[in-house]
Amino acid sequence: MEENMESVHVEQGGDSAQMQKKKSFARQTAETVLYFAVILICVLLVQKFIVQPVEVNGSSMEATLSDSNHLLLEKVSYVFSKPKRFDVVVFRPYDYDKELCYIKRIIGLPGETVQIKDNIIYIDGMPLSENYGRENVIRDPGIAIEPITLNTDEYFVLGDNRNNSKDSRSQSVGTVNKDSILGRAWCRIWPLNDIGFIKHE
């Protein structure tokens, strides 16, 4: 009888150890899944609200930025302050296309009147002193051939490659609302030989 009882006792102990091992494995698995879920959420939150990687497509911002440059777009600045003149920003040009984004430089600020004539950009009737354009001659002033007065939340943007850029001079793009601006180009991370902060002022 004692042998039977002892034998039964040993078998129960084995089952208990096996169950503990299964529980431990399940707990470790759950903790691992939770860990990676938290990491993923943090990455998504950072990308949505703080920093987002973007890639330049096209030559409209040459010679400041080139096709296939990889940048980090920071989104914090415009939470606490307004965009400034000469900021390089990424924005959605069309409300109906949430995937399409442009990168341009802010030239005109809310409340200002912008006009381009005789290759000169005028802000409130005064010539703008700037040296970001790739060429000195602006061949097509577009809709800015006439004065454009910006509303309280509107910005006028241009590509640095003035003669190869679809920007606020285009009727289809026009002025850019503050809500359409995703963030400010912060630094270039590719190619490696061009790593550095983006020049804004």
N, C-alpha and C positions, 0 to 999 in steps of 0.2 A: 504494500500500500504506500509506504514511504517513497519507494522508488518511483511509483506511478505519479505521486504528488510532486516529487522533485522534478520528474521528467516534464510534467505539465507546466511547472513553474518556469523551467528553462525555456520552453517554447514560447510562453507568453512574453518573456523578456526579449526574445528575438523579434517577435512581432512589434513590440513597443519600440525597439531600436530602429527597426525598418520604417515604422510610421514617423518617428522623429526625423529620420533622414529625409523622407519624402517631404515632410513639412518644412524642413530647413531648405531643401532644394526649391520648393515652391516659393518660400519667402524670399530667397535670394533672387529667383527669377523675377518676382514681382518688384523687388527693390531695383533691379537692373532696368526693367521696363520703365519704372517710374523715373529713374535717374535720367534715362535718355529722353523721356517725354518732357521733363523739366528743361533739359538742355535745348531741345527742339523749340519749345515755347519761348525760351529766352532768346534764341537766335532769331525767331520770327518777330518777336517784339522789338529787338534791337534793329532789325532790318526795316520794320514798319515805322518806328518812331525816332531812331537815332542815326544809324548809318546804313546805307544801301550801296552795293556795288552796281555800277552801270558801265556800259560799253558805248563808245562813240561810233556812230555809223555815218560815214560821209565826211566831206571836207569843208563844211560850212564854218567851222571854227578855226581853220588854219590861219596863221601858223601857231596859234596858242595850243590847240588840240588837233590831233590827227585821227584819221580813220583807224578804228580798232584799238585806240587807246582805252585802257580800263581805268576807271576812276572810282573814288569813294565819294558818295553824295551824303552830306550831313544835313540832318533835318531839324536840329535843335535850335539853330540861330533864329529862324523865323518864328519860333514859338515865343521868343522873348523880345524880338526886335523886328523891324520891317526890312525888306530887301533894300539894298543901297545901289546907287548908281555904279555901274561897272561890275557888279556881281555877276558871275557866270552861274546860271540857274538851269535846272531841268524842269520842264513843265509839260502839261498835256495841252496841245493846241486845239483839240476838238473834244467837246463834251461827249460826243457819241462814240468815241474810240478811246477806251481807258488804257489800252495797251501801247498806243503810239505816244512817244515822248520826244521832245526837241530839247536841245541844249543851245542856249544863246546867252548874250550878254545884255544886261539891263542898261538902257540908255536914257529913257525918260521915266520920271517918277510921277506918282499920282498928283493931279492938279496942274501939272506942267503942260505947256503947248510945244509940240515937236513938229519940226518941218525940216525937209531936206531940199536944198536948192543950190545949184552951182557947186556941187560936190561938198557942200558944207552942211553939217547938222546944226540946226538952231534949236535952242531950248529957251522958251519964252522970249524969242526974238534975238537972243545972244548966241554967237558961235560957241559951240562946245569944244573945249580943249581936250583932246583925247588922241591916243596913238595906238589903238588896238586894231584898226583896220589893216588888212593885208595890203590893200592898194589905196592910194590917195584919191583915186577917182571913183565915185559912186555912180555907176552908169545908169542905174534904175532907182529913182527915189520911190517908185511905187505910189501907194496912196498918200505917202508923206510929202508928195509934191505940194499938197495943200496942208495948211496947219491942222494938226490933230490935237485936240485938248483931251487930256486923260481924266477919267473920273477918279473918285477917291480911292478906288481899289484896283486901278489899272496901271499897267507898266508897258512901256514901249521897248522891244528887244530887237537886237540885230546880231547876226553872225559876224565874227571877226573877218571872215572871208566875204566881204561885202558884195562882191559880184558873183558869188556862187552860194547864196543863202536864201532860204525861204523863211521869212521872219515877219515882223510886224508891218513891213512894207507891203506884204501880200494881202490882198482883200480877203483870202480864205483864212488867214491866220489872225491878222489884225492885232489889236492890243491884248495883253495877257492879264487875266484877273488874278488877284492874289491867291484865291482858292485853287487855281490851276497849277501853282508853283509847288513842286514836290520837295525841292531843297536846293542847296547851294553846293556846287562842285568844290570839293575840299582838297583832294590830292590825287595825283596820278600814281597808280601802282603797277602799270604795265604799259610799255616795255620797261625792263629793268634799268636800262641806261637813261631813262627819262623820269624816274621816280622823283616826285617832289610835289610841293604845294602849288595849287593853281593861283596865278596872279590875278587879283581882282582890282586893286587900286594902283 
